[in-house]
């Protein structure tokens, strides 16, 4: 399994709006992607930091949905809510409990 993290900095005053957008738009879109295993959003309302963690069957599946434009489209939905560019990282899931 492979995990993609996207670290975002949201305008604190717009955190609820970002959470709603993630829940109502990003989650359903992710569920339709090949290799999808799950998705989470972690937030810190005091700092405006958010971490999206999407799980995929493989790194190839994560890369494939980046190549289709899916990832860019999802991140683009937040352009007016972010205070800095998002940071993307990928990790092999080595242990699952």
C-alpha positions in Angstrom: 0.0 0.0 0.0 1.1 3.6 -0.7 0.2 6.8 1.1 0.2 10.3 -0.4 0.3 13.2 2.0 -0.6 16.7 1.0 0.2 19.3 3.6 -1.7 22.6 3.3 -1.9 25.9 5.1 -5.4 27.2 5.2 -6.6 30.7 6.1 -7.8 30.1 9.7 -11.0 32.0 9.2 -11.9 29.6 6.3 -11.0 26.2 7.9 -14.7 25.1 8.2 -15.1 25.9 4.5 -12.0 23.8 3.6 -13.2 20.9 5.7 -16.7 21.0 4.1 -15.1 21.1 0.6 -12.9 18.2 1.4 -15.8 16.1 2.8 -18.3 16.9 0.0 -16.0 17.1 -3.0 -12.6 15.5 -2.5 -13.7 12.3 -0.7 -16.3 11.3 -3.3 -13.9 12.0 -6.2 -11.2 9.9 -4.5 -13.5 7.0 -4.1 -13.9 6.8 -7.8 -10.2 6.5 -8.5 -8.5 3.2 -9.4 -6.6 1.7 -6.4 -8.3 3.9 -3.8 -8.0 2.5 -0.3 -9.1 5.4 2.0 -8.6 9.1 2.7 -8.3 11.3 5.8 -8.0 15.0 6.6 -6.2 16.0 9.8 -6.5 19.7 10.8 -5.2 22.1 13.4 -7.7 24.9 13.8 -5.3 27.0 15.8 -2.6 27.1 13.1 -4.6 26.4 9.9 -2.4 23.5 9.0 -4.1 20.5 7.3 -2.7 17.1 6.2 -4.6 15.0 3.7 -3.6 11.4 3.7 -4.8 9.3 0.8 -4.1 5.5 0.7 -3.7 3.6 -2.6 -3.1 0.0 -3.5 0.3 0.9 -5.0 2.6 3.8 -5.8 1.7 3.2 -9.4 -2.0 3.9 -8.7 -1.1 7.1 -6.9 1.1 8.2 -9.8 -1.6 7.3 -12.3 -4.2 9.5 -10.8 -1.7 12.4 -10.8 -1.1 11.8 -14.5 -4.8 12.0 -15.3 -5.1 15.4 -13.7 -7.2 14.2 -10.8 -4.7 15.3 -8.1 -4.2 18.8 -9.6 -8.0 19.2 -9.9 -8.5 18.4 -6.2 -5.8 20.7 -5.0 -7.1 23.4 -7.3 -10.4 23.4 -5.4 -8.6 24.9 -2.4 -6.7 27.7 -4.2 -8.7 30.5 -2.7 -8.5 29.0 0.8 -4.8 28.4 1.1 -2.2 30.8 2.4 0.8 29.0 0.8 1.3 26.4 -1.9 0.6 22.7 -0.8 3.4 20.3 -0.2 3.0 16.7 -1.6 4.9 13.7 -0.2 4.6 10.0 -0.8 5.4 7.0 1.4 5.3 3.3 1.3 3.0 1.9 4.0 5.4 -0.4 5.8 3.3 -1.4 8.8 -0.5 -1.4 9.2 -2.2 -2.1 12.5 
